[in-house]
Amino acid sequence: MYTDRQKEIAAFAKVFGHPARVAILEELFTIDACYCGDLVDIIGLAQSTISQHLKELKNLGLIKGTVEGPSICYCIDHENWSKMKAIMLEFLDHKVELQDNCC
């Protein structure tokens, strides 16, 4: 019923639909390196909540991470971020003409 592109845009919109995920992404951009610390102290949410949001971001491919023993490191997946950005910019760049006959 929906194209793959429409599903992809909806998935990106969904991931940006929660302020905790936006905060996590902003923090990872600020660091601009793999972050191996505790995002709980920075974001202010429970560890289980942070983990769920990280999982959503990772499943979509916007971040990547490794687990080595008790340490989990995350960073922005620059390649996938660029792809997402191109898709969203193309979608958001549609021209909207004002029409007198539209409500």
N, C-alpha and C positions, 0 to 999 in steps of 0.2 A: 504494500500500500504506500509506503514511503521509500524514497530513494536512500541509498547508503549515505549520500551527502547530507540529506535532511536529518537522518539519524545521528550522524556525526556532529552536526551543528547543535542538535538538541542535547547530546551528551556533554559537549563543551559548556553549553549554557547551564546545564544542571550542576556541573562541578563548580561553576562560579556563583551558583545560587546560595551558597552558604558562606557567611562571613568568616567562619573558622578556616575554611579552605583558602579563602583569599588571604587571610592573615598568614597562614603557613607559607603560601607562595611568596608573599611579600618578604617574609623573613628569609626565605631561601635566596631570593634575589638580592637582599641586602648583604648577606654573607658571601654570595657569589663563589661558593666552594661547597664541598661536601660538609654537611653538618652532622656531627656525631654526638651532639649534646642532647639535653632534655628539653624538648619543645614545650613541655608542660609548664616550666618556669616562665617561658616567654609568652606563650599564648594564654595561659591561665585556665586551661580546661583539664579535665581528668585524663590520665594516661590512656584509658580505654577509648575515650572520645577522640583524642589526638590520633591514636592508632587507626581508628575507623576512617578518619578524614585522610590520613596518609595513604591508606589502602585505596580509597576512591581515586586520589590523585595518581597513584602508581598504576592502577588498573587502566586508567585513561592514557597513561604514558607521559604525563606532564612532568612527573618526577621519576627518578630512579633511585634505587637504594640497595645496599648490601647489608647482610647480617653476618657479623663475625663474633661468635660467642654471645655475650650479653650486649654487645654494641651494635646499634643500628645506625647507619649513615644514609642520609638522603641529600639529593641535590636536584636542581632543575635539569631535565633532559632537554638540552638546547636544540637538538635536532627535531624532536617531536613538538617542542614549544614553537619553533619556527613554522612547522607544518600547520599547527593549529592556528597560529596567527594569520597565516596566508588564507586559510579557509574562512576564518571569521571576518577578516578584512574584506574579502571578496563579497561575503554575504552582507556585511554592514555598509558597504559602499554603494548599495543600490540607490539610485537617484529617485527622489520622491518629488513629483511635480504637484504643485497646488492646483486643485481643480475646483471651479466654482460649483459644479453640480454634485459634489461629494458632501456628505454630512460632516 
